[in-house]
Amino acid sequence: MLPHWSRAINHLSRTGMMNHAESWKGLLMLRHRDFSKVAAVSAPIATHSSEIGLSDSRSTAANLGKIFRSKPCSLALAPDSRLRIEEPNYEGIKRFFLKMMLFYSKQSRSIRGANVVYQRILSQVDKPPVYEVFNLEKTFKTTFSLLVLHMWLFLRRLKEEGKEGAEFGQYVYEIYNHDVELRVSKAGVNLLLTKWMKDLEKIFYGNIVAYDTAMLPGTKQDELVNAVWRNIFSEDGSPLPNDPAVQSAVQAMARYARRESLCLSLTDKEAIFSGNFMFTPMKSLTKPTKDEQLK
């Protein structure tokens, strides 16, 4: 049985946060144990403009400085949106048998809703635009870190729904945990899989505590910037570099996280529990490709 995510977070808050840089070092050390596939997906992330292919760091910094400053709004999908997922409404004998099989029970509905929610998270994390906007290299680490960030955003919203939110969050967490295990296996890890999962679980809880702490009332704005830098951009726990392009990317990510949290708070309960919401789209913020420019 997986640990309850809310209890685990409370426990971690009492016992203190872990050293994320050391944890990632431990995970990346597996490269020296014949896990060549893991080495490929765990390549170091670029932390300077010259490494991420930026020809003009001042121009990039100026562009990043403009985004995610608009007023927060609900992320709920419109009633006529083609992206909405509706509960199947069977009639007659088919509905009777499905009801007998508990298809319409609260638990079954919650599991279906949790699956839709997780797909919404993946649609933001697995696609290229988020990496292009924030100048991130797509590695195992960055994808996992972004996955954790979006899990935190959603679980934070669920706290507003009390016990019902905590129960629903457990379903989402279990789906997330299964997905991460599949990703680790796909990366080439068959040995020491249990150890990997335990280390990634610690990083998950540590990141969530860091983000929650950074969002506490009275906390300085740069606390969230520092948490985003440590958990997503930094490879070795070093301080945020004095590079305008890097600083702008990290600050933009922090603004994005803060704004999405406010947007989710404005999103109604029905949309949250059914998964009928979408994170702020990144596609419109990316530079058009040559083919798109020619159209």
Salt bridges, closest charged atoms under 4 A:
GLU22 OE2 - LYS25 NZ 3.63
GLU86 OE2 - ARG84 NE 2.69
GLU87 OE1 - ARG109 NH1 3.46
GLU87 OE1 - ARG112 NH2 2.73
ASP126 OD2 - ARG183 NH2 2.80
GLU160 OE1 - ARG157 NH1 3.69
GLU161 OE2 - ARG157 NH1 2.91
GLU164 OE1 - LYS269 NZ 2.75
GLU167 OE1 - LYS106 NZ 3.97
ASP179 OD2 - ARG183 NE 2.76
ASP199 OD2 - LYS195 NZ 2.88
ASP212 OD1 - ARG156 NH1 3.20
ASP212 OD2 - LYS159 NZ 2.90
GLU260 OE2 - ARG259 NH1 3.78
GLU270 OE2 - ARG84 NH2 3.98
GLU292 OE2 - LYS283 NZ 3.58
